């Protein structure tokens, strides 16, 4: 497979989380996860409002333009719950690299092969997660905690990108119609 000049092959893998960073992530997540459904919905709605192209992967609500209608969508709420559960599993398993790799392999494989989601959306979603957590929980997600979360989410994106590469992901042509 030929690469275009200047094309980036891999995201640089961030350094491993320190014990202190792991504790900060777990402590902050404990407070966030108490409201997991509302936070998950806020994250997905923000994703869809700020990055409307991300809705193309969701047949159930890709044509919903109204924010309130999106927030009330049972399909969106179900997906938001799955996203939050996946993050919860990663946070709970932060010291178990095999479990984390297993979760990322399942997520990456499903999103690459079944849902055909461009992996760039994981990076975009990571930014939205940080933004929403920082706004909704400013007393919990301090700059130091946000830095730890940034490192964790960058590690997740690198792991998912590796799975995409492993399963032979190829960018599908985007439809212009």
Backbone as CSV, one residue per row, in Angstrom:
resi,resn,N_x,N_y,N_z,CA_x,CA_y,CA_z,C_x,C_y,C_z
1,UNK,0.846,-1.185,0.000,0.000,0.000,0.000,0.891,1.247,0.000
2,UNK,0.718,2.095,-0.996,1.535,3.296,-1.087,0.986,4.396,-0.209
3,UNK,1.890,5.155,0.323,1.520,6.296,1.153,1.815,7.573,0.391
4,UNK,0.955,8.551,0.554,1.213,9.856,-0.047,2.287,10.552,0.785
5,UNK,3.062,11.391,0.138,4.097,12.116,0.862,3.456,12.963,1.960
6,UNK,4.039,12.885,3.147,3.532,13.672,4.272,2.396,13.017,5.026
7,UNK,1.900,11.872,4.539,0.800,11.203,5.223,1.316,10.582,6.515
8,UNK,0.602,10.767,7.574,1.027,10.260,8.873,0.538,8.828,9.022
9,UNK,1.459,7.932,9.337,1.130,6.517,9.481,0.499,6.224,10.842
10,UNK,1.095,6.726,11.880,0.616,6.423,13.232,0.556,7.706,14.043
11,UNK,-0.409,7.745,14.947,-0.377,8.803,15.942,0.715,8.422,16.923
12,UNK,1.412,9.397,17.415,2.427,9.070,18.404,1.729,8.593,19.671
13,UNK,2.160,7.431,20.161,1.556,6.868,21.369,2.032,7.696,22.558
14,UNK,1.083,8.181,23.365,1.485,8.969,24.528,2.215,8.086,25.542
15,UNK,2.942,8.739,26.429,3.627,7.973,27.471,2.572,7.325,28.371
16,UNK,2.929,6.215,29.011,1.955,5.533,29.876,1.485,6.453,31.007
17,UNK,0.266,6.206,31.458,-0.272,6.990,32.570,0.509,6.689,33.841
18,UNK,0.758,7.724,34.615,1.393,7.533,35.917,0.335,7.044,36.903
19,UNK,0.769,6.530,38.021,-0.186,6.092,39.044,-1.063,7.255,39.498
20,UNK,-0.455,8.431,39.638,-1.207,9.614,40.065,-2.288,9.965,39.030
21,UNK,-1.929,9.895,37.751,-2.895,10.202,36.691,-4.046,9.193,36.695
22,UNK,-3.716,7.917,36.897,-4.750,6.884,36.956,-5.738,7.169,38.080
23,UNK,-5.220,7.550,39.238,-6.091,7.861,40.382,-6.954,9.081,40.076
24,UNK,-6.372,10.101,39.447,-7.146,11.307,39.100,-8.274,10.951,38.130
25,UNK,-7.981,10.122,37.156,-9.000,9.717,36.177,-10.106,8.941,36.878
26,UNK,-9.736,7.978,37.707,-10.739,7.158,38.382,-11.578,7.987,39.355
27,UNK,-10.939,8.890,40.091,-11.690,9.734,41.034,-12.670,10.640,40.297
28,UNK,-12.202,11.275,39.238,-13.079,12.190,38.496,-14.196,11.409,37.815
29,UNK,-13.878,10.240,37.282,-14.885,9.430,36.597,-15.966,8.979,37.567
30,UNK,-15.591,8.672,38.797,-16.578,8.252,39.796,-17.680,9.288,39.950
31,UNK,-17.315,10.557,39.900,-18.305,11.642,40.030,-19.122,11.790,38.750
32,UNK,-18.463,11.663,37.603,-19.145,11.807,36.313,-20.122,10.653,36.093
33,UNK,-19.691,9.438,36.418,-20.480,8.249,36.096,-21.785,8.181,36.894
34,UNK,-21.879,8.944,37.966,-23.138,9.008,38.727,-24.267,9.544,37.844
35,UNK,-23.928,10.355,36.855,-24.907,10.927,35.921,-24.610,10.445,34.508
36,UNK,-24.268,9.164,34.374,-23.725,8.688,33.094,-24.682,8.875,31.921
37,UNK,-25.975,8.656,32.131,-26.886,8.775,30.997,-26.974,10.213,30.489
38,UNK,-27.121,11.165,31.410,-27.213,12.570,30.996,-25.906,13.059,30.368
39,UNK,-24.788,12.665,30.958,-23.496,13.093,30.423,-23.279,12.465,29.041
40,UNK,-23.617,11.197,28.896,-23.472,10.532,27.602,-24.294,11.198,26.522
41,UNK,-25.538,11.554,26.860,-26.394,12.246,25.891,-25.790,13.605,25.545
42,UNK,-25.307,14.327,26.552,-24.699,15.642,26.300,-23.495,15.517,25.370
43,UNK,-22.701,14.462,25.565,-21.524,14.251,24.719,-21.945,13.970,23.276
44,UNK,-22.896,13.051,23.079,-23.300,12.720,21.705,-24.013,13.885,21.025
45,UNK,-24.853,14.590,21.749,-25.541,15.744,21.140,-24.506,16.792,20.721
46,UNK,-23.533,17.058,21.586,-22.471,18.019,21.236,-21.705,17.533,20.006
47,UNK,-21.399,16.249,19.955,-20.704,15.688,18.796,-21.505,15.941,17.526
48,UNK,-22.795,15.637,17.567,-23.634,15.750,16.373,-23.894,17.204,15.973
49,UNK,-23.985,18.098,16.947,-24.209,19.513,16.644,-22.930,20.136,16.070
50,UNK,-21.792,19.852,16.712,-20.536,20.475,16.287,-19.891,19.781,15.087
51,UNK,-20.197,18.484,14.912,-19.625,17.702,13.812,-20.747,16.919,13.146
52,UNK,-21.639,17.624,12.420,-22.822,16.972,11.852,-22.498,15.765,10.966
53,UNK,-21.323,15.742,10.356,-20.969,14.594,9.514,-20.896,13.303,10.322
54,UNK,-20.724,13.402,11.630,-20.648,12.194,12.463,-21.998,11.474,12.535
55,UNK,-23.079,12.182,12.245,-24.417,11.553,12.298,-24.637,10.554,11.167
56,UNK,-23.822,10.631,10.115,-24.024,9.759,8.952,-23.981,8.279,9.316
57,UNK,-23.342,7.945,10.428,-23.192,6.542,10.821,-24.375,6.016,11.628
58,UNK,-25.351,6.864,11.874,-26.480,6.495,12.730,-27.789,6.649,11.969
59,UNK,-28.236,5.570,11.364,-29.446,5.643,10.550,-30.662,6.073,11.371
60,UNK,-30.687,5.721,12.666,-31.862,6.009,13.495,-32.062,7.503,13.746
61,UNK,-30.988,8.253,13.785,-31.180,9.681,14.067,-30.316,10.606,13.218
62,UNK,-29.845,10.126,12.074,-29.005,10.993,11.253,-29.775,12.160,10.640
63,UNK,-31.109,12.020,10.529,-31.900,13.104,9.936,-32.566,14.012,10.964
64,UNK,-32.304,13.773,12.235,-32.874,14.638,13.279,-31.987,15.870,13.416
65,UNK,-32.562,17.025,13.133,-31.808,18.278,13.205,-32.033,19.004,14.529
66,UNK,-33.221,18.817,15.112,-33.582,19.532,16.330,-32.838,18.944,17.536
67,UNK,-32.115,19.794,18.269,-31.313,19.343,19.412,-32.176,18.676,20.481
68,UNK,-33.333,19.282,20.778,-34.203,18.686,21.806,-34.714,17.324,21.372
69,UNK,-35.043,17.203,20.099,-35.505,15.913,19.586,-34.384,14.867,19.669
70,UNK,-33.153,15.297,19.376,-32.002,14.399,19.503,-31.858,13.921,20.945
71,UNK,-31.950,14.876,21.877,-31.793,14.552,23.303,-32.842,13.546,23.770
72,UNK,-34.013,13.571,23.162,-35.105,12.685,23.569,-35.098,11.342,22.838
73,UNK,-34.253,11.212,21.830,-34.229,9.986,21.037,-33.810,8.794,21.897
74,UNK,-34.656,7.768,21.927,-34.321,6.581,22.722,-33.105,5.875,22.128
75,UNK,-32.949,5.909,20.806,-31.792,5.291,20.169,-30.506,6.017,20.557
76,UNK,-30.569,7.354,20.595,-29.398,8.127,20.994,-29.070,7.838,22.459
77,UNK,-30.083,7.775,23.299,-29.868,7.489,24.718,-29.237,6.109,24.911
78,UNK,-29.664,5.130,24.130,-29.087,3.780,24.228,-27.618,3.800,23.818
79,UNK,-27.334,4.505,22.730,-25.946,4.549,22.279,-25.080,5.318,23.277
80,UNK,-25.621,6.398,23.820,-24.883,7.177,24.820,-24.546,6.287,26.023
81,UNK,-25.487,5.456,26.419,-25.257,4.555,27.553,-24.136,3.556,27.212
82,UNK,-24.131,3.048,25.985,-23.070,2.115,25.581,-21.701,2.802,25.572
83,UNK,-21.658,4.041,25.111,-20.397,4.796,25.103,-19.887,4.971,26.537
84,UNK,-20.788,5.362,27.419,-20.391,5.586,28.814,-19.972,4.279,29.483
85,UNK,-20.652,3.188,29.178,-20.261,1.886,29.725,-18.865,1.486,29.245
86,UNK,-18.577,1.750,27.977,-17.251,1.415,27.438,-16.171,2.234,28.151
87,UNK,-16.421,3.533,28.329,-15.453,4.373,29.047,-15.307,3.860,30.477
88,UNK,-16.434,3.506,31.102,-16.396,2.994,32.469,-15.528,1.736,32.563
89,UNK,-15.687,0.834,31.614,-14.877,-0.390,31.609,-13.400,-0.053,31.475
90,UNK,-13.081,0.890,30.599,-11.683,1.298,30.425,-11.125,1.906,31.708
91,UNK,-11.910,2.761,32.362,-11.442,3.409,33.589,-11.293,2.376,34.709
92,UNK,-12.279,1.489,34.835,-12.196,0.455,35.874,-11.014,-0.484,35.638
93,UNK,-10.641,-0.672,34.372,-9.574,-1.619,34.011,-8.265,-0.910,33.703
94,UNK,-8.112,0.295,34.188,-6.971,1.135,33.813,-5.621,0.475,34.127
95,UNK,-5.603,-0.430,35.120,-4.363,-1.133,35.475,-4.249,-2.495,34.806
96,UNK,-5.231,-2.855,33.978,-5.235,-4.174,33.344,-5.114,-3.981,31.826
97,UNK,-3.874,-3.946,31.361,-3.651,-3.631,29.939,-4.284,-4.670,29.012
98,UNK,-4.389,-5.922,29.448,-5.022,-6.945,28.603,-6.510,-6.662,28.436
99,UNK,-7.179,-6.272,29.515,-8.607,-5.960,29.454,-8.826,-4.724,28.571
100,UNK,-8.000,-3.705,28.759,-8.114,-2.489,27.949,-7.925,-2.835,26.471
101,UNK,-6.908,-3.634,26.159,-6.662,-4.028,24.762,-7.845,-4.814,24.202
102,UNK,-8.448,-5.655,25.035,-9.601,-6.457,24.609,-10.794,-5.561,24.279
103,UNK,-11.065,-4.575,25.132,-12.170,-3.637,24.897,-11.918,-2.842,23.618
104,UNK,-10.698,-2.351,23.452,-10.374,-1.559,22.258,-10.467,-2.408,20.997
105,UNK,-10.088,-3.686,21.095,-10.181,-4.574,19.931,-11.642,-4.774,19.528
106,UNK,-12.519,-4.994,20.525,-13.946,-5.145,20.230,-14.515,-3.873,19.607
107,UNK,-14.232,-2.725,20.233,-14.739,-1.443,19.724,-14.197,-1.152,18.323
108,UNK,-12.893,-1.291,18.172,-12.266,-0.974,16.896,-12.751,-1.877,15.775
109,UNK,-12.837,-3.170,16.064,-13.281,-4.119,15.041,-14.717,-3.828,14.612
110,UNK,-15.609,-3.634,15.583,-17.019,-3.360,15.263,-17.161,-2.066,14.472
111,UNK,-16.455,-1.019,14.908,-16.603,0.274,14.236,-15.946,0.288,12.862
112,UNK,-14.884,-0.486,12.679,-14.219,-0.538,11.374,-14.987,-1.413,10.390
113,UNK,-15.312,-2.625,10.815,-15.863,-3.596,9.873,-17.379,-3.546,9.748
114,UNK,-18.079,-3.424,10.859,-19.542,-3.464,10.804,-20.116,-2.075,10.526
115,UNK,-19.648,-1.084,11.275,-20.241,0.263,11.162,-19.506,1.149,10.156
116,UNK,-18.277,0.762,9.806,-17.471,1.491,8.821,-17.276,2.972,9.170
117,UNK,-16.995,3.219,10.453,-16.790,4.584,10.959,-15.341,4.986,10.719
118,UNK,-15.154,6.133,10.113,-13.809,6.660,9.915,-13.166,6.849,11.293
119,UNK,-11.945,6.340,11.486,-11.324,6.417,12.815,-11.062,7.839,13.304
120,UNK,-11.080,8.818,12.416,-10.877,10.197,12.846,-11.960,10.608,13.854
121,UNK,-13.135,9.966,13.776,-14.214,10.343,14.689,-13.921,9.960,16.142
122,UNK,-13.031,9.008,16.369,-12.652,8.702,17.754,-11.850,9.848,18.343
123,UNK,-11.002,10.446,17.523,-10.228,11.606,17.982,-11.172,12.792,18.228
124,UNK,-12.103,12.985,17.312,-13.077,14.066,17.468,-13.908,13.836,18.732
125,UNK,-14.387,12.604,18.925,-15.183,12.276,20.108,-14.379,12.509,21.390
126,UNK,-13.103,12.179,21.366,-12.256,12.402,22.541,-12.250,13.882,22.932
127,UNK,-12.105,14.746,21.937,-12.122,16.187,22.205,-13.456,16.639,22.769
128,UNK,-14.543,16.087,22.235,-15.884,16.439,22.729,-16.057,15.956,24.168
129,UNK,-15.588,14.751,24.457,-15.683,14.230,25.829,-14.965,15.164,26.789
130,UNK,-13.748,15.556,26.459,-12.982,16.464,27.331,-13.699,17.793,27.512
131,UNK,-14.244,18.318,26.433,-14.951,19.595,26.470,-16.170,19.516,27.396
132,UNK,-16.992,18.487,27.213,-18.218,18.343,28.012,-17.879,18.087,29.485
133,UNK,-16.929,17.209,29.753,-16.567,16.938,31.145,-16.034,18.195,31.823
134,UNK,-15.226,18.956,31.107,-14.681,20.201,31.661,-15.758,21.232,31.960
135,UNK,-16.777,21.294,31.097,-17.872,22.253,31.304,-18.840,21.795,32.396
136,UNK,-19.171,20.497,32.383,-20.163,19.976,33.316,-19.589,19.758,34.720
137,UNK,-18.291,19.514,34.810,-17.653,19.190,36.087,-16.366,19.996,36.283
138,UNK,-16.463,21.337,36.247,-15.232,22.146,36.331,-14.494,21.970,37.659
139,UNK,-15.240,21.655,38.722,-14.595,21.483,40.028,-13.867,20.140,40.113
140,UNK,-14.223,19.211,39.241,-13.635,17.868,39.251,-12.560,17.750,38.173
141,UNK,-12.867,18.257,36.988,-11.944,18.147,35.860,-11.093,19.419,35.808
142,UNK,-10.144,19.462,36.736,-9.192,20.573,36.804,-8.227,20.447,35.624
143,UNK,-7.425,21.472,35.371,-6.456,21.351,34.265,-5.561,20.110,34.393
144,UNK,-5.132,19.793,35.602,-4.278,18.615,35.805,-5.034,17.318,35.478
145,UNK,-6.293,17.248,35.898,-7.126,16.076,35.612,-7.402,16.003,34.112
146,UNK,-7.671,17.139,33.488,-7.926,17.172,32.041,-6.707,16.666,31.268
147,UNK,-5.516,16.994,31.745,-4.293,16.512,31.094,-4.207,14.990,31.180
148,UNK,-4.564,14.429,32.335,-4.555,12.967,32.487,-5.582,12.324,31.545
149,UNK,-6.779,12.929,31.476,-7.815,12.412,30.577,-7.364,12.511,29.118
150,UNK,-6.704,13.597,28.766,-6.204,13.776,27.404,-5.255,12.638,27.049
151,UNK,-4.390,12.292,27.985,-3.432,11.205,27.770,-4.156,9.865,27.628
152,UNK,-5.142,9.626,28.486,-5.907,8.378,28.402,-6.624,8.278,27.053
153,UNK,-7.306,9.343,26.661,-8.071,9.311,25.415,-7.146,9.210,24.198
154,UNK,-5.959,9.802,24.272,-4.990,9.661,23.178,-4.530,8.209,23.089
155,UNK,-4.354,7.571,24.231,-3.970,6.158,24.267,-5.082,5.299,23.659
156,UNK,-6.335,5.629,23.981,-7.482,4.917,23.418,-7.499,5.074,21.893
157,UNK,-7.333,6.290,21.416,-7.326,6.531,19.960,-6.203,5.759,19.276
158,UNK,-5.017,5.740,19.884,-3.904,4.984,19.301,-4.241,3.498,19.251
159,UNK,-4.842,3.001,20.320,-5.218,1.587,20.369,-6.254,1.249,19.316
160,UNK,-7.238,2.106,19.166,-8.284,1.859,18.170,-7.706,1.973,16.758
161,UNK,-6.839,2.940,16.532,-6.201,3.055,15.212,-5.399,1.809,14.889
162,UNK,-4.729,1.239,15.891,-3.957,0.007,15.681,-4.883,-1.140,15.289
163,UNK,-6.058,-1.207,15.919,-7.030,-2.260,15.580,-7.521,-2.053,14.147
164,UNK,-7.816,-0.816,13.778,-8.258,-0.526,12.406,-7.209,-1.011,11.404
165,UNK,-5.953,-0.733,11.710,-4.875,-1.155,10.818,-4.810,-2.680,10.754
166,UNK,-4.951,-3.310,11.909,-4.890,-4.772,12.016,-5.988,-5.450,11.185
167,UNK,-7.180,-4.868,11.172,-8.298,-5.482,10.438,-8.328,-5.052,8.974
168,UNK,-7.334,-4.264,8.568,-7.243,-3.882,7.160,-8.187,-2.772,6.751
169,UNK,-8.454,-1.847,7.662,-9.337,-0.720,7.364,-8.848,0.012,6.130
170,UNK,-9.764,0.273,5.232,-9.478,1.153,4.109,-10.572,2.193,4.069
171,UNK,-10.168,3.397,3.832,-11.121,4.503,3.768,-12.092,4.265,2.623
172,UNK,-13.351,4.306,2.942,-14.369,4.149,1.894,-14.544,5.468,1.160
173,UNK,-14.837,5.403,-0.130,-15.095,6.659,-0.840,-16.335,7.317,-0.261
174,UNK,-16.250,8.612,-0.047,-17.402,9.317,0.506,-18.371,9.625,-0.610
175,UNK,-19.636,9.437,-0.331,-20.643,9.700,-1.358,-20.878,11.205,-1.452
176,UNK,-21.043,11.671,-2.634,-21.259,13.104,-2.835,-22.702,13.391,-3.206
177,UNK,-23.552,12.376,-3.105,-24.942,12.569,-3.514,-25.757,12.763,-2.376
